[in-house]
C-alpha cells in the first residue's frame, strides 16, 4: 500500500516540476516517450493490483475501466511512435547510401519528417497529460483498493494469463458477479431478478457468462447452474425449459433441504423473443425456482432489454488500442517486443487487418509465434492485405464481418494465389465433441489441400465454456485462368 501511495505522490511532485521546467525547456520526443513509459508503469501497477482484489463498488469499477482504457491508448501511441522511429531510421540509412543528386529530395524529406515529428510529439504529449491526470484522479481509489479483500490467484506470465482469462472484461465480469451475489431484503415477496446481456456476434457474451459461473463465489452462492440454448422458442424447447427447472428445484430441496438453496438460470437466445414467450418463461421460472434464484439472458437483439429487472449489460468489440495490446502480448509471448522493432512494426500492421477479430487474433498470433522470422511475417502481411482488400472490393465487406454474421467469406491461400479458400459456416463444438484434425492455418498458410467440402479447426478456447470453433469450407480454383485457356483453345491460340 505504501509503495502505491508513494508512487501517486511521486507523480504529483513530478508533474509540478514538469510544469515549471516545460516553461523553460522544450521537451524532445525522447523525453516525452520516457516520461510516458514511467506513467504507464505506474498505471499498470494499479490495474494489476485491482485484478487481484474483490471489488463491489460499481463507481470504482467504472473508474478502473477508464484507467485501463487509457493505458491501452498510451501503450498503442508509444508502440506507434517506436515503429515510426524505426521506419524512419531504416529509410534514412537507405537515403544516405543513395546518389548525391538526391540532395534536394533529402532536403524535402527532412522538412516532411520535421513536421511529422512535431505532430507525433504533440500526440505523445497529449497522451501523457491525459494519462497523468487520470492517475492523479484515482488517488482516493488507490487507498480504497487496498481495503478490498484479495482473491486467490496463481502467477502467470502475461501471455499465458491472456490466453487463460477473459481479456478486457474485468469490469463487466465484476458487475455480473455483483448482480448474482446481491440479496434482496426480506420485507415482502422477492422479485425474480433478470439480467440481460446484449451484444453482437462473437463479442464474447457466452464466454463472459461461463467465465463468471466458474468463479468460486458464484459457485458457492448457487446450489446449481442451468444452461439453456433456445433457438426457435418451440413448444418442445419451452417444455424442456420448464421440466428442467422443476427437476433441478426438486433435486436442490432433496439434497440441501434448507433455506438458501437457489438456482442460477442462463438462457442463450439465438433469435428474437416476443413478449408472450418471455412472460411464459418468467412465470414458469417464478413457480419452479426457489427464492433467491436469478436469470441471465444473452442475445444479439436489444429487444430483451425490456424484460430486465436490473440495468442491462451491453458488450462492444474491443477498441483498436486494446486489441493491439491483446494481439501483441499473444504474438510475442514472453519475448520483449521492444527488442524486435522490425517484428513489432509488422505485427502492428497485421493487427490492423484483423478487424478486431478474437479468433483471427488467436490463429494469427500463434502462427507468427511459431514462425518467429521477419521474412515470414512480411509475407503474411502482404498476403492478408491483398486477400482482405480483394474481398472488400468483390463483396463490399471485410471477411471477418461476414463470418461474425455466420455468412460465407472468401479468403485466399498464401502458397497458391490462384485458389479461393471459401468459409461457409461456423460451428461451436463442446469439449466432448470431436473436432477436425486439419487446422485453418494449415490450409491458409501451408500446403494442406483437402478435396471437396471439409471442416477445419480455427481455435480451441482455453477458458470456459471451452468451445472449439470449426468452419465448414471448400477450396476453389479461380475461374479466370481456366476460362482464358478454354477460350484460347477454341480460337486455336496457344498460351505460353
C-alpha positions as CSV (number, residue, x, y, z in Angstrom):
1,X,0.0,0.0,0.0
2,X,2.8,2.4,0.9
3,X,4.5,1.7,-2.5
4,X,1.4,2.6,-4.5
5,X,0.6,5.7,-2.4
6,X,4.2,6.9,-2.7
7,X,4.1,6.3,-6.5
8,X,1.0,8.5,-6.7
9,X,2.5,11.2,-4.5
10,X,5.7,10.9,-6.6
11,X,3.7,11.6,-9.7
12,X,2.2,14.7,-8.1
13,X,5.7,16.0,-7.4
14,X,6.9,15.1,-10.9
15,X,4.0,16.9,-12.6
16,X,4.7,20.0,-10.6
17,X,8.3,20.1,-11.6
18,X,7.5,19.3,-15.2
19,X,5.0,22.2,-15.3
20,X,7.8,24.7,-14.5
21,X,10.5,23.1,-16.5
22,X,8.3,23.0,-19.5
23,X,8.1,26.8,-19.5
24,X,11.9,26.9,-19.7
25,X,12.9,23.8,-21.7
26,X,11.2,22.4,-24.8
27,X,10.8,18.6,-24.4
28,X,12.0,16.3,-27.1
29,X,10.1,13.2,-28.3
30,X,12.6,11.0,-26.5
31,X,11.9,12.9,-23.2
32,X,8.2,12.6,-23.6
33,X,8.5,9.0,-24.6
34,X,10.5,8.2,-21.4
35,X,8.0,10.0,-19.2
36,X,5.1,8.2,-20.8
37,X,6.8,4.9,-20.1
38,X,7.1,5.7,-16.5
39,X,3.5,6.8,-16.2
40,X,2.3,3.7,-18.0
41,X,4.3,1.6,-15.5
42,X,2.5,3.3,-12.6
43,X,-0.9,2.8,-14.1
44,X,0.0,-0.9,-14.8
45,X,0.7,-1.3,-11.1
46,X,-2.7,0.0,-10.1
47,X,-4.6,-2.2,-12.7
48,X,-2.6,-5.3,-11.8
49,X,-3.4,-4.8,-8.2
50,X,-7.1,-4.3,-8.9
51,X,-7.3,-7.6,-10.8
52,X,-6.3,-9.4,-7.6
53,X,-9.0,-7.7,-5.4
54,X,-12.7,-8.3,-4.9
55,X,-14.3,-5.0,-5.8
56,X,-18.0,-4.5,-5.3
57,X,-18.2,-0.7,-5.7
58,X,-19.7,0.0,-9.2
59,X,-18.2,3.5,-9.5
60,X,-14.8,2.2,-8.6
61,X,-15.1,-0.5,-11.3
62,X,-16.0,2.2,-13.9
63,X,-13.1,4.3,-12.9
64,X,-10.7,1.4,-13.1
65,X,-12.1,0.6,-16.5
66,X,-11.3,4.1,-17.6
67,X,-7.7,3.8,-16.4
68,X,-7.3,0.5,-18.2
69,X,-8.6,2.0,-21.5
70,X,-6.2,5.0,-21.0
71,X,-3.3,2.5,-20.5
72,X,-4.2,0.7,-23.8
73,X,-4.2,4.1,-25.6
74,X,-0.9,5.1,-24.1
75,X,0.8,1.9,-25.0
76,X,-0.6,2.0,-28.5
77,X,0.7,5.5,-29.0
78,X,4.1,4.5,-27.6
79,X,4.3,1.5,-29.9
80,X,3.2,3.6,-32.9
81,X,5.9,6.1,-32.1
82,X,8.6,3.4,-31.8
83,X,7.5,1.8,-35.1
84,X,7.6,5.2,-36.9
85,X,11.1,5.9,-35.5
86,X,12.4,2.6,-36.6
87,X,10.9,3.0,-40.1
88,X,12.4,6.5,-40.4
89,X,15.8,5.2,-39.3
90,X,15.6,2.4,-41.9
91,X,14.6,4.8,-44.7
92,X,17.3,7.3,-43.7
93,X,20.0,4.7,-44.0
94,X,18.8,3.9,-47.5
95,X,18.9,7.6,-48.5
96,X,22.4,8.0,-47.1
97,X,23.6,5.3,-49.5
98,X,21.9,6.9,-52.4
99,X,23.3,9.3,-55.0
100,X,24.3,12.8,-54.1
101,X,21.9,14.0,-56.8
102,X,19.1,13.3,-54.4
103,X,20.2,16.2,-52.0
104,X,17.1,18.2,-52.9
105,X,14.9,15.2,-52.2
106,X,16.7,14.7,-48.9
107,X,16.0,18.3,-48.0
108,X,12.3,18.0,-48.7
109,X,12.2,14.7,-46.9
110,X,13.8,16.3,-43.8
111,X,11.1,19.0,-43.9
112,X,8.4,16.4,-44.1
113,X,10.0,14.4,-41.2
114,X,10.2,17.6,-39.1
115,X,6.5,18.4,-39.4
116,X,5.7,14.7,-38.8
117,X,7.9,14.7,-35.6
118,X,6.1,17.8,-34.4
119,X,2.7,16.1,-34.8
120,X,4.0,12.9,-33.1
121,X,5.4,15.0,-30.2
122,X,2.0,16.7,-29.8
123,X,0.2,13.4,-29.8
124,X,2.6,11.9,-27.3
125,X,2.3,14.9,-25.0
126,X,-1.5,14.8,-25.1
127,X,-1.5,11.1,-24.3
128,X,1.0,11.7,-21.4
129,X,-1.1,14.6,-20.0
130,X,-4.4,12.6,-20.2
131,X,-2.9,9.5,-18.5
132,X,-1.1,11.5,-15.8
133,X,-4.2,13.4,-14.9
134,X,-6.2,10.2,-14.8
135,X,-3.7,8.5,-12.4
136,X,-3.8,11.6,-10.2
137,X,-7.6,11.4,-10.1
138,X,-7.5,7.8,-8.7
139,X,-5.5,8.7,-5.6
140,X,-8.5,8.0,-3.3
141,X,-9.3,4.9,-5.4
142,X,-5.8,3.5,-4.6
143,X,-6.4,3.9,-0.9
144,X,-9.8,2.3,-1.1
145,X,-8.4,-0.5,-3.3
146,X,-6.1,-1.7,-0.5
147,X,-9.1,-2.3,1.7
148,X,-10.7,-4.7,-0.8
149,X,-10.2,-8.4,0.1
150,X,-7.7,-10.3,-2.1
151,X,-8.7,-13.0,-4.5
152,X,-6.8,-16.3,-4.7
153,X,-4.9,-16.4,-7.9
154,X,-1.9,-18.1,-9.5
155,X,1.0,-16.2,-11.0
156,X,1.2,-16.3,-14.8
157,X,3.3,-14.7,-17.5
158,X,1.1,-12.1,-19.1
159,X,0.7,-14.0,-22.4
160,X,-0.4,-17.1,-20.5
161,X,-2.8,-15.0,-18.4
162,X,-4.4,-13.6,-21.5
163,X,-4.7,-17.0,-23.1
164,X,-6.4,-18.3,-20.0
165,X,-8.6,-15.4,-18.9
166,X,-11.4,-13.2,-20.3
167,X,-9.3,-10.3,-21.7
168,X,-10.7,-6.8,-21.4
169,X,-13.9,-7.7,-19.5
170,X,-12.9,-7.3,-15.9
171,X,-15.4,-4.5,-15.2
172,X,-18.2,-6.4,-16.9
173,X,-17.4,-9.7,-15.1
174,X,-17.4,-8.0,-11.7
175,X,-20.7,-6.3,-12.5
176,X,-22.3,-9.6,-13.2
177,X,-20.8,-11.1,-10.0
178,X,-22.2,-8.2,-8.0
179,X,-25.6,-8.8,-9.5
180,X,-25.5,-12.5,-8.7
181,X,-24.3,-12.2,-5.2
182,X,-26.7,-9.4,-4.3
183,X,-29.5,-10.5,-2.0
184,X,-32.9,-8.7,-1.7
185,X,-34.2,-7.6,1.7
186,X,-36.8,-10.0,3.2
187,X,-39.5,-7.4,3.6
188,X,-42.0,-8.9,1.2
189,X,-42.3,-11.1,-1.9
190,X,-39.0,-11.3,-3.6
191,X,-38.8,-10.4,-7.3
192,X,-37.1,-12.9,-9.6
193,X,-34.2,-10.8,-10.9
194,X,-33.2,-10.9,-14.5
195,X,-30.0,-9.5,-16.1
196,X,-30.0,-9.2,-19.9
197,X,-26.6,-9.2,-21.7
198,X,-26.7,-7.8,-25.2
199,X,-24.0,-7.6,-27.9
200,X,-23.1,-8.5,-31.5
201,X,-22.0,-12.0,-32.6
202,X,-18.5,-13.1,-31.4
203,X,-18.2,-10.3,-28.9
204,X,-17.9,-12.8,-26.0
205,X,-21.3,-13.0,-24.3
206,X,-21.4,-16.7,-23.7
207,X,-17.7,-16.8,-22.8
208,X,-18.1,-14.0,-20.3
209,X,-21.1,-15.7,-18.6
210,X,-19.3,-19.1,-18.4
211,X,-16.2,-17.3,-17.0
212,X,-18.3,-15.7,-14.3
213,X,-20.1,-19.0,-13.5
214,X,-16.7,-20.6,-12.7
215,X,-16.0,-18.0,-10.0
216,X,-15.8,-19.6,-6.6
217,X,-18.1,-17.0,-5.1
218,X,-20.8,-17.7,-7.7
219,X,-20.5,-21.5,-7.4
220,X,-20.8,-21.2,-3.6
221,X,-23.8,-18.9,-3.8
222,X,-26.0,-21.1,-6.0
223,X,-26.9,-24.8,-5.5
224,X,-26.9,-25.4,-9.2
225,X,-26.5,-23.5,-12.5
226,X,-28.7,-24.4,-15.5
227,X,-27.7,-23.5,-19.1
228,X,-30.3,-23.4,-21.9
229,X,-29.9,-22.7,-25.6
230,X,-33.2,-21.6,-27.1
231,X,-33.4,-21.2,-30.9
232,X,-36.9,-21.0,-32.2
233,X,-38.9,-20.9,-28.9
234,X,-40.9,-24.0,-29.9
235,X,-43.2,-25.8,-27.6
236,X,-40.7,-28.6,-27.1
237,X,-38.0,-26.1,-26.0
238,X,-40.3,-24.3,-23.6
239,X,-41.5,-27.6,-22.1
240,X,-37.9,-28.8,-21.7
241,X,-37.0,-25.5,-20.0
242,X,-39.9,-25.8,-17.5
243,X,-39.3,-29.5,-16.8
244,X,-35.5,-29.0,-16.2
245,X,-36.2,-26.1,-13.8
246,X,-38.7,-28.2,-11.8
247,X,-36.4,-31.2,-11.8
248,X,-33.4,-29.2,-10.6
249,X,-35.6,-27.5,-8.0
250,X,-36.7,-30.9,-6.5
251,X,-33.0,-32.0,-6.5
252,X,-32.0,-28.9,-4.6
253,X,-34.7,-29.5,-2.0
254,X,-33.8,-33.1,-1.7
255,X,-30.0,-32.6,-1.4
256,X,-29.9,-29.5,0.7
257,X,-33.3,-29.3,2.4
258,X,-32.5,-25.9,3.7
259,X,-33.4,-22.3,3.2
260,X,-31.0,-20.6,0.9
261,X,-30.9,-23.2,-1.9
262,X,-31.1,-21.2,-5.1
263,X,-30.6,-21.7,-8.8
264,X,-28.9,-19.6,-11.5
265,X,-30.6,-20.0,-14.9
266,X,-28.6,-18.9,-18.0
267,X,-30.7,-18.6,-21.2
268,X,-28.8,-18.1,-24.5
269,X,-31.2,-16.8,-27.2
270,X,-30.2,-17.2,-30.9
271,X,-33.3,-15.3,-32.2
272,X,-35.8,-12.7,-31.1
273,X,-38.0,-13.2,-28.1
274,X,-41.6,-12.0,-28.2
275,X,-43.4,-10.8,-25.1
276,X,-45.8,-13.7,-24.8
277,X,-43.0,-16.2,-24.8
278,X,-41.0,-14.3,-22.3
279,X,-44.0,-14.0,-19.9
280,X,-44.4,-17.7,-20.2
281,X,-40.7,-18.3,-19.3
282,X,-40.8,-15.8,-16.5
283,X,-44.0,-17.1,-14.9
284,X,-42.8,-20.7,-15.2
285,X,-39.5,-19.7,-13.6
286,X,-41.2,-17.9,-10.7
287,X,-43.3,-21.0,-9.9
288,X,-40.5,-23.6,-10.1
289,X,-37.4,-21.7,-9.0
290,X,-36.5,-21.4,-5.2
291,X,-36.3,-18.0,-3.5
292,X,-33.1,-16.1,-4.3
293,X,-32.7,-17.6,-7.8
294,X,-31.7,-15.4,-10.7
295,X,-31.8,-15.4,-14.5
296,X,-29.2,-14.2,-17.1
297,X,-30.4,-13.9,-20.7
298,X,-27.9,-13.3,-23.5
299,X,-28.9,-12.2,-27.0
300,X,-27.7,-10.3,-30.1
301,X,-31.0,-8.4,-30.1
302,X,-31.5,-5.5,-27.8
303,X,-35.2,-6.3,-27.6
304,X,-34.6,-8.4,-24.5
305,X,-33.7,-5.2,-22.6
306,X,-37.3,-4.5,-21.9
307,X,-37.6,-7.8,-19.9
308,X,-35.0,-6.7,-17.4
309,X,-35.3,-6.2,-13.7
310,X,-31.9,-4.5,-13.5
311,X,-29.9,-2.4,-15.9
312,X,-28.9,-4.4,-19.0
313,X,-25.2,-5.1,-19.8
314,X,-24.2,-4.2,-23.3
315,X,-20.9,-5.6,-24.7
316,X,-19.0,-4.0,-27.5
317,X,-16.0,-5.1,-29.5
318,X,-12.6,-4.1,-28.1
319,X,-11.1,-0.7,-29.0
320,X,-8.3,-0.8,-31.6
321,X,-5.8,0.1,-28.8
322,X,-6.9,-2.7,-26.5
323,X,-7.0,-5.1,-29.4
324,X,-3.4,-4.3,-30.3
325,X,-2.3,-4.9,-26.7
326,X,-4.1,-8.3,-26.8
327,X,-2.6,-9.2,-30.1
328,X,1.0,-8.1,-29.3
329,X,1.0,-10.0,-26.0
330,X,-0.2,-13.2,-27.6
331,X,2.2,-12.8,-30.5
332,X,5.4,-12.1,-28.7
333,X,4.7,-14.2,-25.6
334,X,7.5,-13.8,-23.0
335,X,9.7,-12.1,-25.6
336,X,10.2,-8.4,-25.2
337,X,8.7,-6.8,-28.3
338,X,10.9,-3.7,-27.9
339,X,13.9,-5.9,-28.7
340,X,12.5,-6.6,-32.1
341,X,11.4,-3.3,-33.6
342,X,11.0,-4.7,-37.2
343,X,8.8,-7.5,-36.0
344,X,6.7,-5.2,-33.8
345,X,6.1,-2.9,-36.8
346,X,5.0,-5.9,-38.9
347,X,2.8,-7.2,-36.0
348,X,1.1,-3.8,-35.7
349,X,0.3,-3.7,-39.4
350,X,-1.0,-7.3,-39.3
351,X,-3.2,-6.4,-36.3
352,X,-4.7,-3.6,-38.3
353,X,-6.0,-6.1,-40.9
354,X,-7.7,-8.3,-38.3
355,X,-10.7,-6.0,-37.8
356,X,-10.7,-6.8,-34.0
357,X,-11.5,-10.5,-34.5
358,X,-10.7,-12.6,-31.4
359,X,-10.5,-15.8,-33.5
360,X,-8.3,-14.1,-36.1
361,X,-6.0,-12.8,-33.3
362,X,-5.6,-16.2,-31.7
363,X,-5.0,-18.0,-35.0
364,X,-2.6,-15.4,-36.4
365,X,-0.7,-14.8,-33.2
366,X,0.0,-18.5,-32.8
367,X,1.2,-18.7,-36.5
368,X,3.6,-15.8,-36.0
369,X,4.9,-17.0,-32.7
370,X,5.7,-20.4,-34.2
371,X,7.5,-18.8,-37.2
372,X,9.5,-16.0,-35.5
373,X,11.0,-14.6,-38.6
374,X,10.7,-11.2,-40.2
375,X,10.6,-12.6,-43.8
376,X,7.7,-14.9,-43.0
377,X,5.8,-12.1,-41.1
378,X,6.2,-9.8,-44.1
379,X,4.8,-12.5,-46.4
380,X,1.8,-12.9,-44.1
381,X,1.2,-9.1,-44.0
382,X,1.3,-8.8,-47.8
383,X,-1.0,-11.9,-48.2
384,X,-3.6,-10.6,-45.6
385,X,-3.7,-7.1,-47.0
386,X,-4.2,-8.4,-50.6
387,X,-6.7,-11.0,-49.6
388,X,-8.9,-8.8,-47.4
389,X,-8.7,-5.9,-49.9
390,X,-9.8,-8.2,-52.7
391,X,-12.7,-9.4,-50.6
392,X,-13.9,-5.9,-49.8
393,X,-13.7,-5.0,-53.5
394,X,-15.7,-8.0,-54.5
395,X,-18.2,-8.3,-51.7
396,X,-18.2,-4.8,-50.1
397,X,-17.4,-6.1,-46.6
398,X,-14.4,-7.4,-44.6
399,X,-14.4,-11.2,-44.5
400,X,-14.4,-11.3,-40.6
401,X,-17.6,-9.1,-40.6
402,X,-19.3,-11.7,-42.7
403,X,-18.0,-14.6,-40.6
404,X,-19.3,-12.9,-37.5
405,X,-22.7,-13.0,-39.0
406,X,-22.2,-16.7,-40.0
407,X,-22.2,-15.8,-43.7
408,X,-19.8,-17.2,-46.3
409,X,-16.5,-15.4,-46.9
410,X,-13.7,-15.9,-49.5
411,X,-10.1,-16.0,-48.3
412,X,-7.0,-16.8,-50.3
413,X,-4.2,-19.2,-49.8
414,X,-0.7,-17.9,-49.4
415,X,1.0,-20.8,-51.2
416,X,-1.4,-20.8,-54.2
417,X,-2.8,-17.4,-55.1
418,X,-4.9,-19.0,-57.9
419,X,-7.2,-20.6,-55.3
420,X,-10.0,-19.3,-53.1
421,X,-10.5,-20.6,-49.6
422,X,-14.2,-20.4,-49.0
423,X,-15.5,-20.5,-45.4
424,X,-19.3,-21.2,-45.3
425,X,-20.5,-21.6,-41.7
426,X,-19.1,-21.5,-38.2
427,X,-19.9,-24.1,-35.6
428,X,-19.2,-24.2,-31.8
429,X,-18.2,-27.6,-30.6
430,X,-18.3,-28.5,-26.9
431,X,-15.2,-30.1,-25.3
432,X,-16.9,-33.6,-25.5
433,X,-17.4,-33.3,-29.3
434,X,-14.9,-34.4,-31.9
435,X,-13.1,-31.7,-33.8
436,X,-11.3,-31.7,-37.2
437,X,-7.6,-32.6,-37.2
438,X,-7.0,-30.0,-40.0
439,X,-6.3,-26.5,-38.7
440,X,-7.2,-23.4,-40.6
441,X,-3.7,-22.1,-40.7
442,X,-2.5,-25.3,-42.4
443,X,-4.8,-24.6,-45.3
444,X,-4.4,-20.8,-45.5
445,X,-0.6,-20.6,-44.9
446,X,0.5,-24.1,-45.6
447,X,0.4,-26.7,-48.3
448,X,-2.5,-28.8,-46.9
449,X,-5.2,-29.1,-49.6
450,X,-8.2,-31.3,-48.8
451,X,-10.6,-32.1,-51.7
452,X,-14.3,-31.3,-51.8
453,X,-16.0,-29.7,-48.8
454,X,-14.4,-30.3,-45.5
455,X,-14.1,-28.8,-41.9
456,X,-11.2,-27.0,-40.3
457,X,-10.4,-26.2,-36.7
458,X,-9.9,-22.5,-36.2
459,X,-9.3,-22.3,-32.5
460,X,-10.0,-24.2,-29.2
461,X,-10.6,-21.8,-26.3
462,X,-8.7,-22.4,-23.1
463,X,-11.3,-20.7,-21.0
464,X,-15.0,-21.7,-20.2
465,X,-17.1,-22.8,-21.9
466,X,-14.1,-24.3,-23.8
467,X,-15.7,-24.1,-27.2
468,X,-13.8,-25.2,-30.3
469,X,-14.6,-23.0,-33.3
470,X,-15.0,-25.0,-36.5
471,X,-15.6,-23.9,-40.1
472,X,-17.2,-25.8,-43.0
473,X,-15.2,-24.8,-46.1
474,X,-14.1,-25.6,-49.6
475,X,-11.1,-24.8,-51.9
476,X,-12.0,-23.4,-55.3
477,X,-9.7,-22.6,-58.2
478,X,-10.2,-19.1,-59.6
479,X,-12.2,-19.3,-62.8
480,X,-10.2,-16.7,-64.7
481,X,-7.2,-18.9,-65.6
482,X,-9.3,-21.8,-66.7
483,X,-11.7,-19.6,-68.7
484,X,-8.8,-17.9,-70.6
485,X,-7.3,-21.3,-71.5
486,X,-10.6,-22.7,-72.8
487,X,-11.2,-19.5,-74.9
488,X,-7.7,-19.6,-76.3
489,X,-8.0,-23.3,-77.2
490,X,-11.3,-22.6,-79.1
491,X,-9.5,-19.9,-81.1
492,X,-6.5,-22.1,-81.8
493,X,-4.2,-19.8,-79.7
494,X,-1.5,-21.4,-77.5
495,X,-0.6,-19.6,-74.3
496,X,2.9,-19.9,-73.2
